[in-house]
Amino acid sequence: MITTLVLVALGGVATPAAQGDGLWFAWQAPEDDAVTKLCLQGLDSLNNEYVVLRDLSGVPQGLAAHASSVWVLPQQKDGETVSLLALRADWDSQMESWRTAPAAGFDRLPPCDVNGAVELLIGGSMGPVLVSREPDATRVSIHTLRRGSWAALPEFESEYSMIAGIADGSDISLLTQAKAGTAVLWRWTESTQVWAETELSIDSGVAHDLARSGRSLLLGVQDSDDRRLLGYVQDGSIAPWTSLEDVSAGDRLLESEAALCLFRIQDESPSSRRIDQVSGTASPWTPLTLRSNLGGRIWSLVVSMSIALVVVLMLVFGRSSMVGVLPEGLAPAPLTARGIAFLLDFIPAIVAIPLVLGASPLDLGSAVLTGPIPATVPILLTAAVTTVVWGIVWEVPTGQTPGKRLMGFHVAMISGEEVGWWRSVLRNMLKGVTILVPPLAIIVVLGPLGQGPGDVATGTVVVRIKTEAKKL
C-alpha cells in the first residue's frame, strides 16, 4: 500500500490530511477552535462518521499515513531538529471502535537533523520520508526512517519547491511545478541508487497531485478554479484519464492501495469524495459527521443505575435476611481461593470466544474492563452463556464445578437443606448476569458471606469444610 501526501496546495496551505486504512485529518472545529483535533474516518464506514483520537497542541505542518500508522509533523522552524509523532490505529470490529497504540498520547520517533525546513512528509511501507532544503537554496535533502534510525539519501538540485510525493517501498517519487506548462518528476529507485529527472509537459493548468493507481503514477493537474484533471505518467508524458468537476485548489487527492478519494474542509465542515479507480468517476461530496457517543452514554447510565440499585437491595435486604451463621462444620470460602476457582471454571468461556466470535482472549479482557456497553455485549454474552451452561452441567448433579472441586469448595444452603436442581439453575443464571455486567461482582465482597446475586436469591453460599470438622 502506498500513501500520498501533498503538504502545499496551490493557492494556500492545505489542511493536513493523509490516507491509510482510514482517512486522517487534523483541524480546528468551529465550536472549539482553540484545540486541534486529530480525526480518523474508516474507509469502509457506510455512514461517513469520523472519530477524534487525539488533541494536538496546534495545527501540524503535515500528516502522512500508511496502513494503520500515521505520522504527525509538528510546526517547525528552519534549522530545528524534527521529531515526528507516531500513532497506530486498528479497527476492532468486535468492540466497534479504534484500538490505538499507544493507548494514550503518541510515540515520539528519533529526532532527525534536516537541512533547513521540511517541504514534504511522505508515508510508505518502509516508514516516513522527510524532504527538506535550506532557505533560498537549490539542494534538496531526503531522509528516510529505516529500522529506527534516519538515513540520508543522495541530494539533488532543484530550484523549485516540492509539492507532492509518494513512497513505494524503497522507491520515492517527488513532483514539482516548474515553469508554466511544465512539471518535473524526480524518481529514486533502490536498483539505480540515483535520482532521475523527467520533465512533463502540461497543456493547461498547474501540477497539483501525485498518486499511484496500481503500478502506475497518477498526476493531478488543477485546470481551473473548479476542475481537476487526472492522468497517467507514461514515457515522459501524461495520458489523460479523467476530469473531475467541483474540485478547488485546496482539495486534497489522497490514495492508498484500497481507495482513492478527494478531501476538503469547506464552510467549517470536512467532506470527502470517492473516486472509482476503474472508471474514474467520482461520487458527490459527502459531509463527514462526528460520531456521537450519546447511545453509549445512555447505555452506561442505565447500567450504572441498575448496578447501584442491585447493590442497595443486596445491602438492605440481603444482609438483613442473612444471619451470617452457617451450619456446623462449614465456613465461607475465602475470596482469593474462590476467585481462583472461578477463573478455572471460566476457561471454557475463554476457549469459546475465539470459536464463536473470532475474538481473542485479550478482547475478552478488554470487554470486562470496559464494562457493558453495546459494543462489548456480544463478547460478554458469549462468556456468560458458556459459564452458565458449564455451571449447571456440573453443579446440578454434584454441587461442585471442576474449579470448586479442585479448591475444595461446594455449594450449600444456609438453612442446611438440600440445594436442589432449580436453585443450582437459578444461581448459575444469575452468575451469568454478573458476567454480563462485571461491576456486579463487587456484591461478593460487600455481602456478609461472600454471596453473589444468585446466592442471595436462592439462599445458597459457597463453603469449605472446616479443618476441625475434617478431623472428626
Beta strands, then each sheet from edge to edge (+ up, - down):
strand 1: 4-5
strand 2: 8-9
strand 3: 12-13
strand 4: 17-19
strand 5: 22-27
strand 6: 36-42
strand 7: 49-56
strand 8: 62-66
strand 9: 69-73
strand 10: 85-92
strand 11: 97-101
strand 12: 107-108
strand 13: 117-124
strand 14: 127-133
strand 15: 139-146
strand 16: 149-157
strand 17: 162-168
strand 18: 171-177
strand 19: 182-188
strand 20: 195-201
strand 21: 206-213
strand 22: 216-224
strand 23: 227-234
strand 24: 237-245
strand 25: 252-255
strand 26: 260-266
strand 27: 269-274
strand 28: 286-287
strand 29: 289-290
strand 30: 330-332
strand 31: 409-413
strand 32: 460-465
sheet 1: 1+ 17- 18+ 19- 20+
sheet 2: 2+ 3-
sheet 3: 4+ 5- 6+ 7- 29-
sheet 4: 8+ 9- 10+ 11-
sheet 5: 8+ 9- 10+ 12-
sheet 6: 13+ 14- 15+ 16-
sheet 7: 21+ 22- 23+ 24-
sheet 8: 25+ 26- 27+ 28-
sheet 9: 30+ 32- 31+
end
